[in-house]
Amino acid sequence: MNISLVFIGLIASVIIGGLVVTYLNATNKSQFIKLALAFSGGFLLAIIFQHLIPDIYADGQAKMGIFILLGFLVQLILEYFSGGIEHGHVHVHKGQPLPWVLFISLSVHSIIEGIPLGNEYMGIVNTHEHAHGSLFWGIIFHQVPVAIALMTLLINTKLSQLQSWLVLSLFAVMTPLGVLLGFTVSPAELGLDVHVILAVVVGMFLHISTTIIFETTENHKFNLMKLMSIVVGCGLAMLMY
């Protein structure tokens, strides 16, 4: 995929989330958004096991597991500050000030997940041909519901609609910023194995996807529509080669 299309896609996924909230009046509580989250959770989990973990271990590096675990723990820390908005959780109180700590935490997450994508497109990380596509689409499918949750929060703060869009637009450039960092800084320059950052991102994705999948719906029921959305997400990822 052309790198220009990658940047356009990453930014557009966030803008689409904002448009869904602003013009379709959807929020993170709607059934559609819950199913979109379930789909993204299934897709992320499938690309982790089908594409990303095999790529991480392709060169015979036996110690990558510690960095996957590190990524899992990093995501736990980020969600302490973000309140779990990465998997659709947002506690909205009308007229509240913008929680900048949440925004910064979510932005750090987005920057980190963009770095290995930049590494791959620069050829720093040797991966299979499908790797670019699976990682890119995993981020895209995850960003849309996250953007919906963020925009839901923003429009309920003291910000005007224009200010809300400016903040959302700032968030939209965070993953592309991570891609640019991946272009300019390789793990090797930091004294790390080339797959370390990808392993950290896999750990972060693993936490997000499993949280989405194992969260129950109201009355602690794992309903059929959510199950089908997860299966469809997994199936689509399995078809990507």
N, C-alpha and C positions, 0 to 999 in steps of 0.2 A: 504494500500500500504506500502511495506517495506520502511523504512526511507532511506536506501541506494539508492533505486530507485528514491526517491524524490530528493536527492542531484544530482544524475546523470541527471535526467530530467531537473532540474533547470539550471544546467551548460550547458547541451547539447542544450537547447533552444536558448541560446545566441550564442553558437558556430555555430549552424545551420544558424542563421541570418548572421553571418560573412561569412560563406561559400557561402551563396546565393549571397552576394555582390561580393566576391572575384572571384568565379569561374563561376557564372552564369551571372555576369555583371549586376545584377539588382540593382536598387537604390530605395531610398524612394519615387521617383517620378513615378515609374513604376505602371501600372494598377494593376498588381498582388498584389503589396504591399498595394495599396489603398484598394483593396478588402479584403486583410488579416486584415488590420486595422478595416474595417467595421465589419468583422466577429467577431474580438476580442471585439469590442465595444458592439455588440449585446450580445455576450456571457457574458461579464462582467455585463451588465445591468440586464440580466436574473438571474444570480446567486445571484446578490444583493437582488432582490425581492423574488426569489424563495427559496433561502437557507440561505444567510448570515443575512439578517434583521430578519427573524423569529428566528434564533439561538440567536441573540443578545437580543431579547425581550422574549426569552423562560422562563427566570426566573422571569419575571414580573418586570424588571427594567424599570421604566418609564422615566428615565433621560438620556437614551442613545442617544437620538436625538441630544443633545448638542455636544456629541463627534463625531457623524456623521458630523454635521456642522463644527466642528473643523477640521476634516480630509479634508473636502472640501476646507476650507480656507488654510490649510497647503499646499495642492496641488497647490492652486493658487500662494502661495509664492514660492514654489519650481519651478514652471513653469516660474516665473519671471526671475529666474536665468538660467533655462535650455532652455528657448526659446521654450518650447512646444514639445521637442523631445519625451516626453512620448506618444504623440499621432501622431507621425510621422513627425512633423515639424523640419526641419533642414535647416539652411541657410548656404550653402556651398560656400566658397570663396577659390579658389585654392591657395595653398601655405600658408594658414593662420596658425598661431601657434595653438596648442591644447588649446581650451578654458577649462581650468581646473575647473572653476566655474561651467560650465555646467556638467562636469563629476561628480563633487562632489555632485551637486544637484540631479542628476540622481541616484547616488549611495545611497544617503540618502533615496530617495524614495524606492529603491529596498530593503534596509535593513529593513525599517519600515514594508513593506508588507510581509516580511518573518517572522517577530516576532510572529504574531498570528498563523501561520502555525506550528511553533515550540511549541507554547503553547498548541495547539490542540493535537499534537502527544505525548506530555508529559502528557496529561490528565488534564492539568491545567484548560482548558476551557471545560466545558461539552457541547458538541454539538451533533447533530444527526449524524448518521453513514455516511451520504453523505457529511458532511461538509469538511472533509479532501480532498476528491476528487474534489469538486467544487472549493474550494479555490486554490488548487494546479493547476488544469487545467486552471483556470482563469489567474493565473500568467504566466503559460506556453504560452498560446495563446497570451498574451499581450507582453511577452518578445521577441518573435521572431521578430515582426515588429519593436520594439524598438531597438533591436540589429542591424537590417538592417539599420535603420536611423543612429545609432551611428557609424557603420562601414563605411557608406557612408561619414559621416563627417570626420572620422579618416584618410581615404585614400586620402582625399583632403587637409590634413594639411601638415606640414613640416615633419611629421613622415615617416619613412620607412615602408614598408609592415610588416616587423618583429616587429617593435615598435608598429604599429597599432594593431597587433594581441596580443601583450603583454598587451596593454591597455584594449582591449576587453576582454581578459582573466581575467584581474583584475576586470572588471565590472561583469563578469560571476559569481564570487564568492560572490558578495554582498548580493544577496537574500539568499544563503545558510548561510552566516554569520548572517543574521537576524534570520534564523531558529535556529542556534546555540544559539543566544541570547535568543530566546523563550524557548529553553531547560533549560537555566540556571537561567533566571530571570522571575518570574511570576508577573503579575500586582499587586497581593495581597501584594507581598513583598515591592512594592512601595506605598502601601496604596490606591490602585485603585481597582475598581470592575474588575473582571476577564475578562469582555467583553469590557473594555474600548479601548484597543489597536485594537481589531477587529473592533470596531465601527469607529475608526479613519481611518483604512484601507478602510472600506466600503465607508466613505466619500470621500477618495482619488479616489477610483474606480469609484464612482458616477460622480465625476468631469470629469475624463478621458473618461469614456464611453459616457456620454452625449455630451462632446465636439466632440468626433469622430463621433457620430451619426448625430449631428446637423450641423456639418461643411458641407458646400455645395461644390460641385465640380466646375470645371470651368464654367463660365457663370451663376453661381448661380443655377445650376440645380441639383436636387437630382435624379441621374439616376437609372435606373431599376436594374443594376448589383449591385450597392451599397445596394439598398433596399433588394435585394435577399440575399446578404451576411449577412446583419444584421438579417434578418428573420431566416436564417440557423443557425447563431450563437445563437440566442434566442432559437430556437427549440432544438438544441443539449443540451443546458443547462437545458431546461425543462425536458429532458429525463433522467437526472442524479439524481438518488435517492440512 
